[in-house]
Amino acid sequence: MIQSDPTPLPVLTTCCKSSLNDVRALLVQVDKFLRAQGTPADWVEDMNIILAEVLSNIARHGYSDMSGRIDLEIRLGVNELRCRVSDQGRPFNPKLIGHRAPEPTRLREGGYGWFLIRSLARALTYHRVKDTNYLTFWIPVGHTVQVAALAD
């Protein structure tokens, strides 16, 4: 006989408008939710960094000249945090960006976000179905980013 834990794992399902102020409020909501669940601090920090980059990119680029909605789902697992973000902004191709650290001598705003996302997240996937973008990823237990490459 297979035994399963009857306690469902915590899930946050929420959304916000695509303004940077609404994105900030959503980030605060996520942080409070994760901390209330007793989520390890390194998971919370990694999720905060990833979501700040993802959500602000959607607001700035996906909805740059229009407004829209951003949907978010976070599932807490025993050994991971799983996340799905969806929006109906412009499509993009994450395969083309953020695979290497930007050149430090060419300091500018932008360019570091996708590198950080790729460094922190696992199983990062993007696809577009009809008019909706879907980005999914997970954060494993005990994962820490090696940011020394940015300082070199």
C-alpha positions in Angstrom: 0.0 0.0 0.0 1.4 3.4 -1.0 1.2 6.0 1.8 1.1 9.7 0.8 1.3 12.8 2.9 -2.2 14.2 3.1 -0.9 17.7 3.8 -0.9 19.7 0.5 2.2 21.7 -0.2 1.8 25.5 0.0 1.0 27.3 -3.3 0.8 31.0 -4.0 -1.3 31.9 -7.0 -1.5 35.7 -7.7 -1.3 38.4 -10.3 -0.5 42.0 -10.8 -0.8 44.8 -13.4 2.3 45.4 -15.5 3.4 48.7 -13.9 6.7 48.7 -12.0 4.8 49.8 -8.8 2.5 46.8 -9.1 5.4 44.5 -9.8 7.1 45.8 -6.6 4.0 45.2 -4.6 3.8 41.6 -5.9 7.5 41.0 -5.0 6.7 42.1 -1.4 3.7 39.7 -1.4 5.9 36.8 -2.6 8.5 37.6 0.0 6.0 37.7 2.9 4.4 34.4 1.6 7.7 32.5 1.4 8.9 33.8 4.8 5.5 32.9 6.4 5.9 29.3 5.2 9.3 29.1 6.9 11.1 28.9 3.5 14.9 28.9 3.9 16.4 32.3 3.5 18.6 31.4 0.6 15.5 30.2 -1.4 13.7 33.4 -0.6 16.7 35.5 -1.7 17.1 33.5 -4.9 13.4 33.8 -5.7 13.4 37.5 -5.0 16.3 38.1 -7.4 14.9 36.0 -10.2 11.4 37.4 -9.9 12.6 41.0 -9.7 14.4 40.5 -13.0 11.7 38.5 -14.7 8.8 40.7 -13.7 10.5 44.0 -14.4 11.6 42.7 -17.8 8.0 41.8 -18.6 6.8 45.3 -17.4 9.6 47.2 -19.2 9.8 45.2 -22.4 6.8 42.9 -22.8 4.4 45.7 -22.0 6.5 48.7 -22.8 3.8 50.7 -24.6 0.7 49.0 -23.2 -0.6 47.7 -19.9 -1.4 44.1 -19.1 -1.5 41.5 -16.5 1.2 39.2 -15.1 0.2 35.9 -13.5 2.4 34.1 -11.0 2.3 30.7 -9.3 4.8 29.5 -6.8 4.7 25.9 -5.4 6.8 25.0 -2.4 8.1 21.5 -2.6 10.1 19.4 -0.1 13.4 20.2 -1.9 12.5 23.0 -4.3 10.5 26.1 -5.2 8.7 25.8 -8.5 7.5 28.9 -10.3 5.4 29.8 -13.4 5.0 33.3 -14.7 2.7 34.1 -17.6 1.8 37.3 -19.4 0.3 38.4 -22.7 3.1 40.9 -23.6 5.4 40.7 -26.5 7.1 37.4 -27.3 10.8 37.1 -26.8 13.5 34.5 -27.2 15.5 33.9 -23.9 17.8 31.4 -25.8 19.5 34.4 -27.3 20.5 36.3 -24.1 22.2 35.9 -20.8 24.4 32.8 -21.3 27.6 34.6 -20.2 28.4 37.3 -17.7 28.4 40.7 -19.4 31.8 42.4 -19.9 32.4 44.4 -16.7 34.3 47.2 -18.6 31.1 47.9 -20.5 29.1 48.8 -17.4 25.6 49.8 -18.3 22.1 49.3 -17.1 20.8 46.0 -18.3 22.6 42.9 -19.5 23.0 41.2 -16.1 19.5 40.1 -15.5 19.2 37.0 -17.6 22.7 36.0 -16.6 21.6 36.1 -12.9 18.3 34.3 -13.7 20.2 31.5 -15.6 22.7 31.3 -12.7 20.1 30.8 -10.0 17.2 29.0 -11.7 17.1 25.4 -12.9 15.0 23.9 -15.7 14.3 27.4 -17.1 11.8 27.0 -19.9 9.9 29.5 -22.1 7.2 28.9 -24.6 4.4 31.0 -26.1 1.0 29.5 -26.7 -1.3 31.7 -28.9 -0.8 35.1 -27.3 0.6 34.1 -23.9 4.2 33.8 -22.7 5.0 31.1 -20.2 8.2 31.0 -18.2 8.9 28.2 -15.7 11.8 27.4 -13.4 12.7 25.9 -10.1 15.2 26.6 -7.3 16.8 23.5 -5.7 17.7 23.1 -2.0 21.0 24.6 -1.0 21.7 26.3 -4.3 23.9 29.3 -4.2 25.0 31.4 -7.1 28.6 32.0 -7.9 28.7 35.7 -8.4 32.4 36.0 -8.3 32.5 35.9 -12.1 30.7 39.3 -12.1 33.4 40.9 -10.0 36.4 39.6 -12.0 
